[in-house]
Amino acid sequence: MTISFRVSESAFKALQDEAKKHNISLNTLVNQMFVSFAEYDRYLARFGLVKVGMPTFKKIMNAATDSALVEAGRLAGSSLPESFIMAKRGELSLENALEYLRLSSQANMYDYSEVSRSGTTSVTLTHDLGAKGSIFIANYAEAIFKSAGKSVKITQYPDSVTIEVGADG
C-alpha cells in the first residue's frame, strides 16, 4: 500500500537521523513505528501506563525487598497482561501470552528471544536490571502463563530470565 503524509521539517530530520543511526531506511523506521503503535502503544494508552526511564526503574527495583518484588511481579503479571491480551486477541492462550511478552519488549524493559525445538519453546528475556530485575520479571512472566492456564519452567540469571514451555504447556 502506498500512502503519503505531511510532516514538519524538524520531525522529518529527526526520523532521518534515527534511521541513519540504526542503519535502516527511513521507510523501515516509519513502518516499525506504525507497527509498534498499531500492535502495542494504542492498547497501553487504555490501561493508564506511564513511561519511566530505565535508570529510575532500576533504582526502584534495587530499593525493594526480594519478597516485595515477587509480590509486585505476580500482581502486575496477573492483571494488566490478561486485560491487554483479551482486548487485543479475545483469548488467553499460550500463543497470545508469548505474543504479549514479545510485544512488551518494545517498552525496553527486556529483549525477547525465542527458540522452538522438539516440542519445547524456550524464551529468554535479557535485561539490564540486575538480579532484582530478574526476580520481578520471572514472577511477572509466571503469572501471565498461570493466567493462561499454562505451566512453565522459569530460570533466573542476574541479567536474564529463561522460560521453558513444553508441548503440553
C-alpha positions, 0 to 999 in steps of 0.5 A: 500500500502506498500512502503519503503524509505531511510532516514538519521539517524538524520531525522529518530530520529527526526520523532521518537521523534515527534511521541513519543511526540504526542503519535502516531506511527511513521507510523501515523506521516509519513502518516499525513505528506504525507497527509498534503503535498499531500492535502495542502503544494504542492498547497501553494508552487504555490501561493508564501506563506511564513511561519511566526511564530505565535508570529510575526503574532500576533504582526502584527495583534495587530499593525493594525487598526480594519478597516485595518484588515477587509480590509486585511481579505476580500482581502486575503479571496477573492483571494488566497482561490478561486485560491487554491480551483479551482486548487485543486477541479475545483469548488467553492462550499460550500463543497470545501470552508469548505474543504479549511478552514479545510485544512488551519488549518494545517498552525496553524493559527486556529483549525477547528471544525465542527458540522452538525445538522438539516440542519445547519453546524456550524464551529468554528475556535479557535485561539490564536490571540486575538480579532484582530485575530478574526476580520481578520479571520471572514472577511477572512472566509466571503469572501471565502463563498461570493466567493462561492456564499454562505451566512453565519452567522459569530460570533466573540469571542476574541479567536474564530470565529463561522460560521453558514451555513444553508441548503440553504447556 
